[in-house]
Amino acid sequence: MKSLWSDESGTSMSILMIALAVFSFGIVYTALTYAFNVPIQAMNDFITDGLVSAQTIEYFEITLDLWKAVPLIFVFGLILWCYERSKGVELDENVYIEYMVLLIVGTVTSVFLVYGFGLCMDSVVSSLDSIPELANIPEDWDSTGTRNLCIALAYIAMLLPGLFSTILYTFHPILKQRENTFFEDEDDEEYAAAEQDIMMGQF
């Protein structure tokens, strides 16, 4: 296993790369955390005024919890990336930075999707409930349960960018290591080994 701190080959991890990743992530995460104060304060005002539903509050808190967990996900993904690099796996630094950006963008996207979708949906539902012809219906035609289920599924869909981005960032070193190996069989490996022996014999 190669040292993480050696720069003698393209498969080694440099101190500069680790410092750059930690520094850039820290700056962006801190700035975005302060930027979240605006929608959080607005959501608190809406809660005080009773303009948002319990579902919107619940899923908005889930996205904020996901954002709070992003630093831990970042550290775990960086450690895993360094470990795979130390094993000699070819993992480009630019690819890692791209996945790190994907982690941040995906999580932020989920936060604002839930925030915007929640406010719009609550406004629409509130407007519909204020119409007597639609609100005063027999119990046999009450679709509140179905409506809440559909809204919950929509919120889950809003969470997918954040969830997928965290999974891809964390495990992309392992996925890179395993790519192009799912369809290989023993015959292919034996053929490749034999071809390599022939080429070595020619020299």
N, C-alpha and C positions, 0 to 999 in steps of 0.2 A: 504494500500500500504506500502511495506517495504522500509526501508531506503536504499539508494544506498551505504551508507558508513558503514553499519553494516556487520560484518562477522559472525553473530550468526547462519546462516543457509546456506545450499548449494545453495539457490536461491538468495542470496544477492550478491551485487557487491562490491568488495573491492577496496580500494584506490590503493593497490599494482597492481591490474589487470589493472586499468586505466593507471597508471604510466608506466607499462611495455608495454602496447599497444602503448601509445603515444611515448615513448622513442624508441622502436624498429622500429616503422613506420617512425619516424623522421630520424633516422640514415640511413635506407634503402633508403628512398625517396631522401635524400640529396645526397647520394652516386650515385644513379642512375641518378639524375638530372645532376650531373657533368659528368657522363659517356656519357650522351646524347650529350655533346658538340662535340664529335667526328663525329657522323653521321650528326649532324646539320651543322658543318663546311664543311663536304664533300658535303652535299646537296647544300650549298651556292656556293661552287666551281663549282658544276655541273650546277647550275643555271647561274652563270656568263659565263660559257663556252657554254651555250645553249644546254646542253646535256639531259635535262629533259623536259617533257611536262608540260603544265599548269595543267592537271589532277593530275599528280604526286605531284606537288607543293601544290595543293589545299588539297588533302587528307593527305599529310604528315603534313600540318599545322593543320588539324583537329585532328590528333592523338596527336600532341603536345599540342593542346588546351585541349584535354581530359586528358592528363597527368598533365597539370597545375590545372585541376579541381579535381584531385584525393585527395588532402588534404581536400577539402570541403566535398567530398563524404565520406572520412574516418571519419571526425568529425560527420557528420550527422548519419552515420551508427553506430558509437559508442554511440551516444546519444540515438538512437532508441533501441540499444541492452540493454543499461542500463535501459531504461524505461520499456522494456518488462521484464527484470529481476526483477525490483522493483515490478512488478505486480504478481510475484510468478511463472512466466513461467520458466520451467527448460531449461536453456540455458547454455551449458558447455563452460568453458573458452577456452578449446582446440579447440572446433569447431569454436569459434569466431576467434582465431588466424589463423586457416586454411582458413577461408573466407577472412581474411585480406591479407594473402599471395596470395590467388587466385586473389584478386583485383589488387595487384601489378604485378603479373606474367601475368595476362590477358592483362593489359594495355601495359606493356612493349612488350608483344608478338605482339600486334597490331601495335605498333610503328615500330618495326623492320620488320614485314611482309610487311607493306606499303612501307617502305624504300627499302627493297630488291626486292620486286615484282615490284615496280615502276622503279627502275634502270634497271632491266632485261627486262621489257616490253618495255621501251623506247628504249633500245638498239636494241631489235628485230625489233620494228617498224621502227626505223631509218635505219636499215640495209635493210629492205624490200623496204622502200621508195627510197633507193639509187639505186635500180635495175630498169632501164628504162622500161623493159617489164612489170613490175608490177605497176610502178608509172604512166605511160602514158596509161591510159585506158579511154574508152568513159564514159561519164557521166551516161549513162544507167547502167553501171556496177560498178559505184562508191559505195563502201560499207563503206565509212568513218564513216557515222552516226551509222551504226550497230556496227562497230568496237569500236567506242567510248562508245556506250552503254554497250557492253560486258565488256570493261575495267572498266567502272564505277561500274558495278555490282561486278566485281572481287575485286575492292577496298573496296566496302561495305562489302563483305565477309571477307576481311582482318580486318575490324573494329569490327566484331562480337565478337571475344574473349574479347576485352576491354569492349564493351558494356554489354555483358552478365555477365562478372565478376563484374562490378560495380552494376548491378541490383541484382545479387545474394548476394553480400556482404551487400548491403544496406537493403534488405528486408528479409534476411534469418531468423531474429528473428520472423517476422510475419508469414513467411511460416512454421517455426517450431511450432508456436502456433496453426496454422490451420491444421497441418498435421493430418491425420486419422480422420478428422471430415467431409470430403466432402461426405462420403458415409454412415454416420450415420443418422438414422431417429428417429422419436419420440419413436417408439416401442423399439428400441435398448436402448435408454436413460431410458425409463421406466423400462426395464428389468434390466439394470445395477443398477438403484436406488433400485428396489425391492430386488435384490441380496445382495446389501450392507446392507439394513435393516435387512434381515434374518441373515447375518453374525454378525451384531451388537447385534441382539437379542440373539444369542447363547452365547455371553459373558456377 
